[in-house]
Amino acid sequence: MTDPAKVRRHAERIRELVASVVRSQIKDPRLGMITITDARITADLRDATVFYTVLGDAAAQSSTAAALESAKGMLRSTVGKALGLRHSPSLTFVLDDVQDQVKQIDDLLAAARHADAEVQRLAARATYAGDAQPYRLDEDSDEADGEADEVAGSAADSDAPRGADRP
């Protein structure tokens, strides 16, 4: 089993090597403004995936993908020699669509801000559905206590023993 730290070091080294070779040795006119963003390699060090971004439209992206595909053999041999591995890892190039994801996240955040502003606007002019004061006030409870005392007093008089008021 391969050490994860070793795999990370090899992946970083592959990223650096591919970036320098693309910058200095590939003279393909189809190659656009490219940035190598990341590289990942399998634990057995046989397959490497290289992520890249291209500045430009879809035509620039597709022409850069074709240029990288045609230069894959030279890049693989350069990486294999520099890493000193028994087997040179096969390279796969993947367009990193970070910019599209950033744009999508920004659009979602703008929609959420707009929805929050709408909720705040509706809440500012909202009113309660019931009475303004749904609970009894203390003055209402004082009147109710007075009535309760009168009823309790009359009940106390009627509870006296029957023979007590007769001589």
N, C-alpha and C positions, 0 to 999 in steps of 0.2 A: 504494500500500500504506500502511496506517495504522500509525502509530508505536505499539508495544506500551505504552509509558508513557502515551500519550494514552488508549488504550483502558482501562487500569487506572484512570486518573483519572476517566474518564467513568463507569465501573462504580461506583466509590466514591461519586461524586456522585449517581448514581441511587439507591444504597442509602440515602444520607442524605435525599434528597428524598422517597422513598417512605415512609420512617420518619416524617418530620415531617408529611407530609400525612395518613398514617393516624392519627397521634396527634392532629392538630388539626382536620382538615377532614371526615373521614368520620364521620358520626353514625349509622351503621347499627347497630341493636341486635344483629344477628347476629355482629358483630365481637367476638371474644374477646380474651383477654390475648395479644397478638401481639408478636413480636420479629422485626424484619427482620435476618437474620443475614448475608446476602451477596447480591451482585448480580454478574452476569457479562453481558458484552455481546460480540456478535460483532465481528470485525475491521472489518466494513463499517459498524458502528454502526447497524444496522437492527433487530436483535432483541436484547432484554435479558431475562434470566432472573433473577427475584428469588426468593431463598430465605427462608423464614420458619418460625418455630416458634410453636406455640400451647400455652399452658398449659391443660390439661384433657384430657377424654376424647375419644373418636372423634366424638361428636356436636358438641363444641365445634370440633373441627378441620374437620368438614364444613361447619358454619355459617359459620366464618371464611373458608373457601375460597369459599363462595357470595357472601359480602359483598365479598371482594376482586375476584371476577369481575364483580360488578355495578358496582364503582367503577373498573374498569380504564380506561374512557374518560377519566374525570377525571384519574386518575393519569398517563395517557399524555400528555395535553395539558399538565399541569403540568411533567412531566419535559422535554417537548419545548421549552417556553418557557424553562425554566431553563437548559438546555444550549445553546440557540442553534444547534441543528443544522438543516440543511436539511430532513431528514426526522426526525420523532419516532420513536424506536425503539418497536416493538411490545413489550408487556410480557407475560411469562408468569410465573405464580406457581407455585412448587413448594414443597410442604411439606418442610421439612428435618427428617429423622428422626434427628437426632443423638442425642437421648435414648434412642431405641430401640437404636441402635448401641452407645451407651455401656453400656446394660443388658446387651446381648448379650456385649460384650467382658468386662464384669465377671463374668458367669456363666461364660464360658469360662476366665477366670483362676481363679475359685473351683474349678472342676472340675480344672484343672491342679494347683492347690495340694493338693487332696484326693488326686489320683493320686500326687503326689510324696511326700506323707505316708505313703501306703500302701506305696510302694516302700521308703521309709526304714524303716518298721516291719518289712517282710519281710526287708530286708537286715540288720537288727540281730540277728535270730535265725537267720540262715542259717549253714550249715556247709559245709565243703569236701566235694566228692564223693569224692575219693581219700584217700590217706594224709595224715596231718598233716604228715609230712616226706617228700616224694616223691623227694628227692635222697639220694645216698650221703653218709654222714658221713665225716670224716677217719679215724676209727679203723677203719672198714671198708676204706678204701683202704690203710692201713698193713699189715693182714693180707694183702691181695692182693699188695702189693709184696714181702713176705717169701716167699710162695709162688713168685712170679715169679723171685726170685733163686735159689731152690733149683733150679728147672727150668733156668735159664740156666747154672748151675754144672755140672750133669750133662751138659748139651749141650756145654759147653766141653771136658769130659774126653773125650767121644766124638769130638770133632773133631781130636784129635791125630793126627799122621801114623802110618801103620800100621807102618812100619818103625822107629819111634822107640823102642818098648818092647822090641824084640827085640835080642839081642846080636849 
